[in-house]
Amino acid sequence: MSHADFVHLRVHSAYSLAEGAIKIPDLIARCRQERMPAVALTDTGNLFGALEFSKAAASEGIQPIIGCQLRTSLRASDPRHQELRLPGVPPHCDQLVLLAQNTRGYQNLMKLVSQSYLQYPHDPHISFEWLTEYHEGLIALSGGLDGGGAKLLLQGQKQSASDLFQNLGNIFQNRFYIEVTRHGWDDQRESDIEGLLIQLAYDLHLPLVATNEAFFIDESMYEAHDALLCVATGSYVSKQDRRRVTPRHRLRSPRQAGQGFAFVAG
């Protein structure tokens, strides 16, 4: 039996607390139905579902990829790492997705997640300095529209975005991917930024990956998930200025997720 040509690398289970709504048995059942040979679990800030996910996927002959979506400090605070500083960019956090490539990578991922809570219990995040120490065995994705590079591009800071991607490329060597997403935002952020991300990838000789960040299984769960986000943020469904996702933030089929992309998709 042939395998699907798209693998989901950005999946939030119910272990992404008050954010994800995908139950692990449902995730594995859908992957089996769509003939996906592998799938990554990238819950926000934790590895709570890693064991359940690994066992469930392996029992169905699906390769589990353990990962995590982490908040990452844009620039270094340690003067020993001046090469990581970005002139004119304020110190704040953006998301980065890390995937364990092997046992060493999983061990390093556990260290990073643990340190994020031990060092910053009220605002868990990781620093660039830690990435330089615990990068071995990890694959990094740039974080989509909420990643540091995309945010800088949206602010018109192309050189700073290039510097950030170059820094990450130097840390992870051939294991850092610039991420492109198409979630159908009405404000055109994706279409405005996609060409710039692709151009930077070619300019910096960095690989591209297309991803589809999934928070719920299918479109029928969209409204329920939207209500979950409201509960998590103490907001109302009718409020306009609040966190939202789109119906495309579901576990789309390989055909739907890979449509229109001509490079490696995940």
NORJO-V664342 format. One record per residue. N is the residue number from 0. BURIAL is I if it has 9 or more other ideal C-beta (glycine too) atoms within 8 Angstrom, else O. D_FIRST is the distance of its C-alpha to the first C-alpha in whole Angstrom. Layout:
n burial d_first
N BURIAL D_FIRST
N BURIAL D_FIRST
This chain:
n burial d_first
0 O 0
1 O 4
2 O 7
3 I 10
4 O 13
5 I 15
6 I 16
7 I 19
8 I 22
9 I 25
10 I 25
11 I 28
12 I 28
13 I 31
14 I 32
15 I 33
16 O 36
17 O 37
18 I 35
19 I 31
20 I 30
21 I 26
22 O 26
23 I 24
24 O 22
25 I 22
26 I 20
27 I 18
28 O 17
29 I 16
30 I 14
31 I 12
32 O 12
33 I 11
34 I 8
35 I 11
36 O 11
37 I 15
38 I 18
39 I 21
40 I 24
41 I 27
42 I 30
43 I 34
44 I 36
45 I 34
46 I 32
47 O 33
48 I 29
49 I 28
50 O 28
51 O 26
52 I 24
53 I 23
54 O 23
55 I 21
56 I 18
57 I 18
58 O 18
59 I 14
60 O 13
61 I 14
62 O 16
63 I 19
64 I 22
65 I 25
66 I 27
67 I 30
68 I 32
69 I 36
70 I 39
71 I 40
72 I 44
73 I 44
74 I 47
75 I 48
76 O 51
77 O 52
78 O 54
79 O 53
80 I 50
81 O 52
82 O 49
83 I 47
84 O 49
85 I 49
86 O 52
87 O 53
88 I 50
89 O 51
90 O 50
91 O 47
92 I 43
93 I 40
94 I 37
95 I 34
96 I 31
97 I 30
98 I 27
99 I 27
100 O 26
101 O 27
102 O 29
103 O 32
104 I 31
105 I 30
106 I 34
107 I 35
108 I 34
109 I 35
110 I 39
111 I 38
112 I 38
113 O 40
114 I 43
115 I 42
116 I 44
117 O 46
118 O 48
119 O 47
120 O 47
121 O 49
122 O 46
123 O 43
124 I 42
125 I 42
126 I 44
127 I 43
128 I 45
129 I 42
130 I 40
131 I 41
132 O 42
133 I 38
134 I 36
135 O 34
136 I 31
137 I 30
138 I 29
139 I 31
140 I 30
141 I 33
142 I 33
143 I 32
144 I 35
145 O 37
146 I 37
147 I 40
148 I 39
149 I 38
150 I 41
151 I 44
152 I 42
153 I 43
154 O 47
155 O 47
156 I 47
157 I 45
158 O 46
159 I 46
160 I 42
161 I 42
162 I 44
163 I 42
164 I 39
165 I 40
166 I 41
167 I 38
168 I 36
169 O 39
170 I 38
171 I 35
172 O 35
173 O 31
174 I 30
175 I 31
176 I 29
177 I 31
178 I 29
179 I 29
180 I 29
181 I 29
182 I 30
183 O 32
184 I 36
185 O 38
186 O 41
187 O 39
188 I 38
189 I 35
190 O 36
191 O 39
192 I 38
193 I 34
194 O 36
195 I 38
196 I 35
197 I 34
198 O 37
199 I 38
200 I 34
201 O 35
202 O 39
203 I 38
204 O 35
205 I 33
206 I 29
207 I 28
208 I 25
209 I 24
210 I 24
211 I 24
212 I 27
213 I 26
214 I 28
215 I 27
216 I 24
217 O 25
218 O 28
219 O 29
220 I 30
221 I 32
222 O 35
223 I 35
224 I 34
225 I 37
226 I 39
227 I 38
228 I 39
229 I 42
230 O 43
231 O 42
232 O 44
233 O 47
234 I 47
235 O 47
236 O 44
237 O 47
238 O 47
239 O 46
240 O 47
241 I 44
242 O 41
243 O 38
244 I 34
245 O 33
246 O 30
247 I 28
248 I 28
249 I 25
250 I 22
251 O 21
252 O 17
253 I 16
254 O 17
255 O 20
256 I 21
257 I 20
258 O 22
259 O 25
260 I 24
261 O 24
262 O 24
263 O 21
264 I 20
265 I 20
